[in-house]
């Protein structure tokens, strides 16, 4: 007998507004963190270049 797995989305629960807002907040926080890391790296490189 052959069995097959159903896609994970077949029984997915609909998201609530709170979950959607949480996901949006997490995406924004990740974006802000990546931007801050980039700015930090650019500053570090600038200061390193100036000190040489």
C-alpha positions as CSV (number, residue, x, y, z in Angstrom):
1,X,0.0,0.0,0.0
2,X,1.3,3.4,-1.0
3,X,0.9,6.4,1.3
4,X,1.5,10.0,0.5
5,X,2.1,13.1,2.6
6,X,-0.2,16.0,2.4
7,X,1.3,19.4,1.9
8,X,1.9,21.2,5.2
9,X,-0.3,24.0,4.1
10,X,-3.3,21.7,3.6
11,X,-4.4,22.1,7.2
12,X,-2.8,25.5,8.0
13,X,-4.8,27.7,10.4
14,X,-5.6,31.1,9.2
15,X,-3.5,33.8,10.8
16,X,-4.9,36.3,13.1
17,X,-4.5,40.1,12.9
18,X,-2.2,39.9,15.9
19,X,0.0,37.3,14.2
20,X,0.2,39.4,11.1
21,X,1.2,42.4,13.1
22,X,3.8,40.3,15.0
23,X,5.2,39.0,11.7
24,X,5.4,42.6,10.3
25,X,7.1,43.8,13.4
26,X,9.7,41.0,13.2
27,X,10.4,41.7,9.6
28,X,10.8,45.4,10.4
29,X,13.1,44.6,13.3
30,X,15.2,42.3,11.1
31,X,15.5,45.0,8.5
32,X,16.5,47.6,11.1
33,X,19.1,45.2,12.5
34,X,20.6,44.5,9.1
35,X,20.8,48.3,8.4
36,X,22.4,48.9,11.8
37,X,25.0,46.2,11.1
38,X,25.8,47.6,7.7
39,X,26.2,51.1,9.2
40,X,28.4,49.7,11.9
41,X,30.6,48.0,9.4
42,X,30.8,51.1,7.2
43,X,31.8,53.2,10.3
44,X,34.4,50.6,11.3
45,X,35.9,50.6,7.9
46,X,36.0,54.4,7.8
47,X,37.6,54.7,11.2
48,X,40.2,52.0,10.3
49,X,41.0,53.8,7.0
50,X,41.5,57.1,8.9
51,X,43.8,55.6,11.4
52,X,46.2,54.2,8.8
